[in-house]
Amino acid sequence: MEIIYSPKAQKDIEAIKKSSSKATKNRFERILKSIMDTPFGGFADPEPLKYNLAGKWSRELSKKDRVVYQVNEDDIYVLSILGHYNDK
């Protein structure tokens, strides 16, 4: 399986590289590895999303940020990383 990033996710990755702590960067890398190994289980509390995001999953990067992704037959599509809960 291959990970593909949306344009928003690519911008989020650049923001993480520029301004996030080393711990956040390490957690992000660990989440990506876990998604590749076990898309629906494992590290960072994978959770199926509901309503307009049904069919997608999220994992906790921080209190306000979630890695939101969709698992397809041949790849994993990361939609966004920062700002899932903007009010926290």
LUMTIFI-187762 format. One line per field, with one value per residue: residue number from 1; residue in one letter; x, y, z of N, C-alpha, C in turn. Coordinates in Angstrom, 3 decimals, decimal comma. Example, Ala and Ser with C-alpha at 12.3 -4.5 7.8 and 13.67 -1.06 7.14 Angstrom:
// residues 2
n: c(1 / 2)
res: c(A / S)
n.xx: c(13,190 / 12,850)
n.yy: c(-5,690 / -2,250)
n.zz: c(7,800 / 7,080)
ca.xx: c(12,300 / 13,670)
ca.yy: c(-4,500 / -1,060)
ca.zz: c(7,800 / 7,140)
c.xx: c(13,200 / 12,900)
c.yy: c(-3,300 / 0,030)
c.zz: c(7,800 / 7,870)
END
This chain:
// residues 88
n: c(1 / 2 / 3 / 4 / 5 / 6 / 7 / 8 / 9 / 10 / 11 / 12 / 13 / 14 / 15 / 16 / 17 / 18 / 19 / 20 / 21 / 22 / 23 / 24 / 25 / 26 / 27 / 28 / 29 / 30 / 31 / 32 / 33 / 34 / 35 / 36 / 37 / 38 / 39 / 40 / 41 / 42 / 43 / 44 / 45 / 46 / 47 / 48 / 49 / 50 / 51 / 52 / 53 / 54 / 55 / 56 / 57 / 58 / 59 / 60 / 61 / 62 / 63 / 64 / 65 / 66 / 67 / 68 / 69 / 70 / 71 / 72 / 73 / 74 / 75 / 76 / 77 / 78 / 79 / 80 / 81 / 82 / 83 / 84 / 85 / 86 / 87 / 88)
res: c(M / E / I / I / Y / S / P / K / A / Q / K / D / I / E / A / I / K / K / S / S / S / K / A / T / K / N / R / F / E / R / I / L / K / S / I / M / D / T / P / F / G / G / F / A / D / P / E / P / L / K / Y / N / L / A / G / K / W / S / R / E / L / S / K / K / D / R / V / V / Y / Q / V / N / E / D / D / I / Y / V / L / S / I / L / G / H / Y / N / D / K)
n.xx: c(0,838 / 0,358 / 0,904 / -0,975 / -1,174 / -3,486 / -3,816 / -4,256 / -3,302 / -0,617 / 0,160 / -0,265 / 1,697 / 4,011 / 3,710 / 3,935 / 6,593 / 7,910 / 7,123 / 6,389 / 6,892 / 9,581 / 8,566 / 5,923 / 6,420 / 7,647 / 5,515 / 3,696 / 5,066 / 5,067 / 2,319 / 1,773 / 3,237 / 1,843 / -0,683 / -0,051 / 0,671 / -1,539 / -4,425 / -6,944 / -6,658 / -4,483 / -1,953 / -2,608 / -5,398 / -7,381 / -10,294 / -13,474 / -15,054 / -18,035 / -21,189 / -20,812 / -18,247 / -18,202 / -16,861 / -14,295 / -11,345 / -9,859 / -6,958 / -5,450 / -3,407 / -2,903 / -4,601 / -6,243 / -5,738 / -6,050 / -5,141 / -6,663 / -7,934 / -8,460 / -8,986 / -8,263 / -8,514 / -5,908 / -4,342 / -3,658 / -5,307 / -4,522 / -6,316 / -6,311 / -4,391 / -3,899 / -5,994 / -8,532 / -10,163 / -10,774 / -11,546 / -10,340)
n.yy: c(-1,198 / 2,259 / 5,581 / 8,407 / 11,902 / 14,521 / 17,864 / 19,628 / 18,078 / 17,921 / 20,600 / 20,745 / 18,964 / 20,376 / 22,527 / 21,169 / 20,297 / 22,770 / 24,106 / 22,455 / 20,573 / 18,297 / 16,000 / 15,963 / 15,657 / 13,127 / 11,597 / 11,878 / 10,522 / 7,970 / 7,440 / 7,349 / 5,044 / 3,133 / 3,282 / 2,247 / -0,365 / -1,405 / -0,430 / -0,027 / -0,314 / -0,311 / 2,100 / 5,356 / 5,666 / 4,827 / 5,809 / 5,341 / 7,653 / 9,739 / 10,749 / 13,348 / 12,544 / 9,833 / 6,597 / 7,331 / 7,556 / 8,498 / 9,497 / 10,366 / 13,115 / 15,327 / 17,174 / 18,867 / 18,193 / 15,852 / 13,020 / 12,500 / 10,042 / 7,851 / 4,520 / 2,805 / 0,307 / -0,063 / 1,917 / 4,408 / 7,288 / 10,350 / 12,892 / 15,212 / 16,770 / 18,695 / 20,695 / 19,449 / 19,630 / 22,609 / 24,215 / 23,476)
n.zz: c(0,000 / -0,632 / 0,562 / -0,109 / -0,356 / 0,153 / -1,268 / 0,928 / 3,087 / 2,358 / 2,709 / 5,455 / 6,367 / 5,689 / 7,457 / 9,894 / 9,726 / 9,803 / 12,209 / 14,364 / 17,419 / 18,215 / 19,372 / 18,391 / 15,660 / 15,710 / 16,712 / 14,608 / 12,530 / 13,655 / 13,697 / 10,917 / 10,219 / 11,710 / 10,487 / 7,989 / 8,718 / 10,213 / 9,260 / 10,508 / 13,207 / 16,115 / 16,981 / 18,417 / 18,739 / 16,533 / 14,793 / 13,384 / 11,260 / 11,151 / 9,652 / 7,322 / 6,859 / 6,762 / 6,235 / 6,335 / 8,406 / 11,580 / 13,448 / 16,533 / 16,696 / 18,291 / 20,924 / 19,416 / 16,804 / 14,142 / 12,225 / 9,319 / 7,268 / 4,428 / 3,544 / 0,696 / -1,906 / -2,998 / -1,857 / 0,698 / 1,511 / 2,689 / 4,028 / 5,696 / 8,340 / 10,304 / 12,429 / 12,775 / 15,021 / 15,596 / 17,714 / 20,089)
ca.xx: c(0,000 / 1,054 / 0,200 / -1,143 / -1,580 / -4,261 / -3,114 / -4,314 / -2,389 / 0,745 / 0,390 / -0,177 / 3,012 / 4,986 / 3,546 / 4,500 / 8,054 / 8,417 / 6,848 / 5,983 / 7,936 / 10,145 / 7,627 / 4,805 / 6,944 / 7,822 / 4,183 / 3,151 / 5,735 / 4,582 / 0,942 / 1,835 / 3,681 / 0,742 / -1,715 / 0,429 / 0,673 / -2,896 / -5,220 / -8,141 / -6,325 / -3,127 / -1,545 / -3,239 / -6,862 / -8,103 / -11,738 / -14,235 / -15,772 / -19,475 / -21,878 / -20,244 / -16,928 / -18,369 / -15,951 / -12,944 / -10,873 / -8,954 / -6,070 / -5,141 / -2,059 / -2,908 / -5,989 / -7,033 / -5,357 / -6,261 / -4,802 / -7,899 / -7,518 / -9,383 / -8,287 / -8,773 / -8,009 / -4,471 / -3,602 / -4,232 / -5,391 / -4,561 / -7,039 / -5,857 / -3,634 / -4,053 / -7,207 / -9,807 / -10,933 / -10,201 / -11,970 / -9,677)
ca.yy: c(0,000 / 3,529 / 6,715 / 9,556 / 13,061 / 15,578 / 19,157 / 20,145 / 17,283 / 18,334 / 21,872 / 20,433 / 18,357 / 21,476 / 23,266 / 20,330 / 20,343 / 24,098 / 24,694 / 21,526 / 20,031 / 17,003 / 14,970 / 15,927 / 15,067 / 11,692 / 10,989 / 11,834 / 9,414 / 6,716 / 7,261 / 6,898 / 3,647 / 2,324 / 3,232 / 1,310 / -1,724 / -1,792 / 0,771 / 0,141 / -0,617 / 0,094 / 3,294 / 6,688 / 5,590 / 4,932 / 5,959 / 5,569 / 8,921 / 9,654 / 11,809 / 13,660 / 11,909 / 8,377 / 5,867 / 7,805 / 7,268 / 9,502 / 9,139 / 11,553 / 13,676 / 16,167 / 17,401 / 19,522 / 17,737 / 14,442 / 12,552 / 11,988 / 9,267 / 6,886 / 3,340 / 2,297 / -1,026 / -0,076 / 2,980 / 5,139 / 8,688 / 11,235 / 14,112 / 16,360 / 16,418 / 19,755 / 21,486 / 18,718 / 20,250 / 23,953 / 24,916 / 22,950)
ca.zz: c(0,000 / -0,746 / 1,153 / -1,000 / 0,437 / -0,499 / -1,204 / 2,305 / 3,907 / 2,004 / 3,401 / 6,882 / 6,601 / 5,666 / 8,714 / 10,954 / 9,574 / 10,140 / 13,520 / 15,420 / 18,282 / 17,812 / 19,838 / 17,440 / 14,423 / 15,957 / 16,824 / 13,258 / 11,830 / 14,244 / 13,215 / 9,523 / 10,213 / 12,226 / 9,447 / 6,964 / 9,271 / 10,615 / 8,968 / 11,341 / 14,590 / 16,458 / 17,713 / 18,323 / 18,810 / 15,261 / 14,996 / 12,156 / 11,303 / 10,873 / 8,918 / 6,004 / 6,755 / 6,857 / 5,365 / 6,620 / 9,756 / 12,138 / 14,560 / 17,323 / 16,705 / 19,492 / 21,345 / 18,366 / 15,467 / 13,808 / 10,884 / 8,719 / 6,105 / 3,839 / 3,041 / -0,569 / -2,220 / -3,268 / -1,207 / 1,828 / 1,122 / 3,852 / 3,655 / 6,481 / 9,537 / 11,300 / 12,487 / 12,789 / 16,106 / 15,695 / 18,927 / 21,297)
c.xx: c(0,872 / 0,227 / 0,209 / -1,696 / -2,379 / -3,438 / -3,131 / -3,343 / -0,935 / 1,104 / 0,549 / 1,185 / 4,091 / 4,916 / 4,135 / 6,022 / 8,627 / 8,266 / 6,492 / 7,183 / 8,435 / 9,202 / 6,443 / 5,245 / 7,104 / 6,481 / 3,546 / 3,764 / 5,247 / 3,150 / 0,950 / 2,250 / 2,560 / -0,385 / -1,315 / 0,329 / -0,733 / -3,829 / -6,386 / -7,893 / -4,956 / -3,045 / -2,433 / -4,757 / -7,578 / -9,611 / -12,437 / -15,044 / -17,208 / -19,916 / -21,204 / -18,839 / -17,011 / -17,483 / -14,498 / -12,620 / -10,019 / -8,112 / -5,605 / -3,663 / -1,869 / -4,366 / -6,838 / -6,771 / -5,524 / -5,751 / -6,071 / -7,516 / -8,616 / -8,551 / -8,998 / -8,141 / -6,485 / -3,670 / -4,359 / -4,159 / -5,534 / -5,172 / -6,531 / -5,152 / -3,883 / -5,449 / -8,521 / -10,736 / -10,349 / -10,530 / -11,267 / -8,263)
c.yy: c(1,246 / 4,607 / 7,864 / 10,701 / 14,046 / 16,869 / 19,761 / 19,400 / 17,656 / 19,656 / 21,645 / 19,832 / 19,435 / 22,283 / 22,481 / 20,393 / 21,667 / 24,448 / 23,721 / 21,034 / 18,697 / 15,871 / 14,835 / 15,292 / 13,557 / 10,976 / 10,858 / 10,675 / 8,066 / 6,413 / 6,750 / 5,437 / 2,728 / 2,197 / 2,234 / -0,139 / -2,235 / -0,597 / 1,021 / -0,176 / -0,049 / 1,412 / 4,512 / 6,640 / 5,750 / 4,918 / 6,149 / 6,859 / 8,746 / 10,802 / 12,092 / 13,087 / 10,386 / 7,689 / 6,280 / 7,514 / 8,419 / 8,883 / 10,425 / 11,933 / 14,548 / 16,377 / 18,006 / 18,987 / 16,231 / 14,174 / 11,904 / 11,308 / 8,321 / 5,743 / 2,859 / 0,932 / -1,059 / 0,977 / 3,545 / 6,615 / 9,535 / 12,556 / 15,342 / 15,866 / 17,437 / 20,353 / 20,740 / 19,269 / 21,634 / 24,667 / 24,423 / 23,453)
c.zz: c(0,000 / -0,051 / 0,148 / -0,154 / -0,407 / -0,472 / 0,211 / 3,203 / 3,611 / 2,679 / 4,903 / 7,227 / 6,609 / 6,963 / 9,883 / 10,904 / 10,058 / 11,613 / 14,633 / 16,219 / 17,735 / 18,214 / 18,882 / 16,130 / 14,572 / 16,045 / 15,438 / 12,469 / 12,351 / 13,790 / 11,777 / 9,427 / 10,673 / 11,200 / 8,366 / 7,452 / 9,570 / 10,431 / 9,927 / 12,814 / 14,905 / 17,198 / 17,430 / 18,155 / 17,471 / 15,488 / 13,650 / 12,291 / 10,829 / 9,970 / 7,576 / 5,807 / 6,888 / 5,821 / 5,551 / 8,082 / 10,251 / 13,244 / 15,218 / 17,239 / 17,949 / 19,890 / 20,241 / 16,962 / 15,299 / 12,402 / 10,343 / 7,411 / 5,651 / 3,272 / 1,785 / -0,837 / -2,338 / -2,523 / -0,010 / 1,461 / 2,381 / 3,412 / 4,385 / 7,734 / 10,644 / 11,245 / 12,490 / 13,868 / 16,351 / 16,996 / 20,187 / 21,409)
END
